[in-house]
Amino acid sequence: MNRASASPDRSGPVTPRGQRTRAKLLKAAESVFGEKGYERASIADITRKGGVALGTFYVYFPDKQSIFVEVVDELGTRLRRLIAESVAGCENRVDVERQGLRTFFQFVRQHPNLYRVVRQAEFVDEACYRRYYDRFARGYVSGLTRAMEAGEVRRMDPEALAYCLMGISDFLGMRWVLWEEDPGLDRVLDTAMTLISHGLDPRAPSTGRNTVKSSTASKAKPKPKTPKKNTLRSARRPARGARS
């Protein structure tokens, strides 16, 4: 049975050469674990893929599980940092959600083994698996709470909302990037943002631009009513040709 891990020590090598070697091992491990799976992957596979001597591996990691945990934690850290940087210039929460989704799709393209590696963590190291999502949710909750306080998002349970939104991005990325890359991802983004902004309600939102215009137009131009006098006269007068 695999042992549960704590978050690994990230002090790492202090020399630039050591940092490069460690980075090569992590990149190789991500690829090997994604392609072969944790059980079939070996330390020799990782060092061979990374072009590093087998003995050098143990300078940086004590065993296979340790580097696996580091790969999962590192992927999560890089993804969260990338999303944070990409949404830094967004003016409102809706823009943050859209840009965050787009950035996640781009990350999945660049790291096609992300899903396989993270999902293996549930069986290799459950603490690592939960940590990946918990850390993501924690930042999400903070951002959503600020948006609620600013009146940009309706008040609700921020943690439950965070996991709902994480689930949307997770499955959309799996379907339209991992399984079958769709060049028209804007269509997927539009659908996701409509759902996020307005839910499943089939009625037009009361604050929608189109709704406001149509409401104003109907007030400015009321439908003309037929005068009662004309109605009565037409009812009494027989139509032409009625008498034969």
Disulfide bonds with the S-S distance in Angstrom:
none
